[in-house]
């Protein structure tokens, strides 16, 4: 999933970005309010992590501006402020969650994962499809009870397909949600990772779950979907 991290403290920004990327998130960074506004309005993000104390344009102003414009992206507010009024104002302006500094990275990650599930209308962190089980909290995957080891990027791709199971996702959609602004990989890297996933998720199992819709993209087979016109490879 692709995140926008808006934080002007460079050491903290670097640390958070590293922690998020190690969990498999694609992370863009903005160091001030103007940069944040430009990126948030020109790119589709799954979650925006927004500090309130920012140079040029403060976080509350951004929050109001984005919600007034109809932006639906989930926003997690970060701030050193711990006064009740600041929390209330942020939530009233449209923040989806609130985390006061200092905080533990594990809590931030848990809140981000919860917002992503909310964005896909999921309450249960575990996705079950045929004999495939994806635990989005622990980021573990099993098929037919067998634990499958995935790299962070492989997991991110599988999770993205699972969130849209039964529906075709295009290469463009995958690229926009799994790769950040600094990624220089070519578009065929998506086909490469689909092949990696098939070797781990489908090889030796039945039925094949990762399908190709020729000329359109890829999909994870839905429970009731025989996917006419789709092929496993």
N, C-alpha and C positions, 0 to 999 in steps of 0.2 A: 504494500500500500504506500501511497506517496503522501508525504507530510510537508507542511511549511512550518519551519521553526523561526519564530520572530523573537530575537533576543539580542540586545546590544552589548551585553557583557561577553567579550570574545572568548575568554577562557571557558566560561560556562557554556557558551554556544558550541565550542569545539567538543567539549566533553559530552554534552547531550547528543550532538550529532553522531559522535562515535558510538555511544551507547545505543542509539536508535538504529543505526546502520548495522550494528552487530546482531540486532534482532531481526534483520532482514527488511527494514523499512527503507524506502528511497526518500532522502531528505534534502529539501532545498532550504537555504538559510537567508534570512533578511536581517540586517543589522540596524535598520531604522524604519520609521513608520512609512516614509515615502516608498522605499524599496518593497516593503511588505505589501502596500496597497497595489503596486504595479504587478507583483507576482501573483497575489491572490486573485486579481481580476483578469489575469491573462492565462492562468493555468488552473486545471481542475485538481483540487486536493481532496483527499479523504478526510484529513483532519488538519486544522491549523492550531499550533501551539503558540499562544500570544502573550508576551510579556506586556504589562501595562505601562511601565516607565520606559518610554522610548524617546529618542531624539527625533526632531522634525514633526512627527505626528504621534500623539500618545495613543496607547492601546484602546482606551475607552472611546476615543473619537473614531478610530478605525472600526471598532466593533459596531458602533451606531451607524456609521457610513455603510458598512457591508450589509447589515440587516435591513436598513432602509432601502437598499438597492435590491433586496430580495435574495441575497446570497444564502444558500441552505447548508453550506459546509459546516460540519461540527467544529466548534471552537472551544479549546481548553485554555483557560486563562492562567498564566503564571504571574505571580507578583510577590514582592517582598512585603507588601502591605498586608496587615492582618486584621485591620479594623473591620467590624461587621458591615459598616456602610459601604466600604469598597467592594466587598463580596456581593452585597445586595445589588449595588449599582451595576456591577458586571453581569450578574445573572439577569437582571431586569432588562439590560440592553441586548440580551440574546446569547450570552455565553452558555454553553452546554455543561460545562464543568469548571471547577475552580481548584487550584492547587497553590498553596502558600509556600514560598521559599523560607527556609531550606526544606528540601524534600528528598526522598530516596528515589533513585532511578527506577527501582522495581515498581513503586507506586505509580510513577508517571507512565510506565509501560502498560501497567494494568488498566489505567484510566483511558489511555489511547486505544487499547484493544477493545474496551467496552464501548467507546464511541464508534469505532468501526463496526462492531456488531450492531449497534443501534442504527447506524446508517443503512444496514442491510436487513433491518427489522428482525434481528435475531436476539432472543433472550438467552437461549442455551448456548454456552461456549463450545459445545461439541456438535460437530456436523456428522451425520451418519447417512451414508449413501451406499446401498447394496451392502457389501462387506467391508467398505471403506469407512474408517473412523478418523476424523480430524479434530483434535483438541486444540482450539484456537488460543486457549490460555497457556498451556504448556508447549504449544507448537509441536506436538507430536502427531505422528501419522501411523495408523495400523491398517493392514488389509488382511482379512481372514485371520485376525488375531496376531499377525506377524508384524513386529515393529519395523518400520521402514525409515532408514536414515536419509534425510534430505539436507542439502545445503540451504542456507537462508534464502537464496534466490529461487531455488526449486520449490521450497515451501511457499514462498510468496506467490509464485505462479499458480501452484495448486490451490491455495486458499482463494485466490482471485477467481479461478474457474469455479470453485465450490460455491462462492457467494453468488455466482450467476448460473448455477447448475440448471441444465435443461435449456439454456439460452446460448446463442452464439456470441462469442466475444471476438472482436476484430484484433488484428495485430496492433492497430493504432491505440485501441483501448488498453491493451496490455502494456504497451510502451509508455503511455501517459501515466499509468498508475504504478508501474514497477521500476521505472528508471528516473533518476534525478537529472537536474539541469547540467551536471558535469559529466554524465555518462556519454562516452564517445563510441560505444559499441554500434555496430551496424544492425539494421533491422532484422537480418537473418539470424541474429542471436536468439530471437524468440523461437524460431523453428528448432534451433539446437537444443534449447531448454525443454521444449515440448518432447523432443526425442529422449532426452535424459529422463524426464518424468515417466514416459511410457515404459522405458526399460525398468523402472523401479516400481511403478504403480500397476501396470498392466501385464508385464511379462510373467507368464506362468499362472495368471489368474483369469477367471472368466465370470462375467463378460468383460470385454475391454471398456473402460470408462472414459478415456480421453479420445474424443472423436474430432475428425477434421471435416469441416463443411467447406468443400472446395470453392474457392473464389470469395469466401466470406471470412473464415477464421476457424476458431476452435471452440469446443464445448465439452463440459463434463456431463455425461449422460444423466438425465433425470430419472427418477424412479419409474415413472410411467411412460418414459419417452424411448421409443425405438429409433428415433432420429433418422427418419427417411432422408435419403440423399446424403447421409453422413457415413464416413468410413473411419475405421480405427487408425488408419495410417495414410 
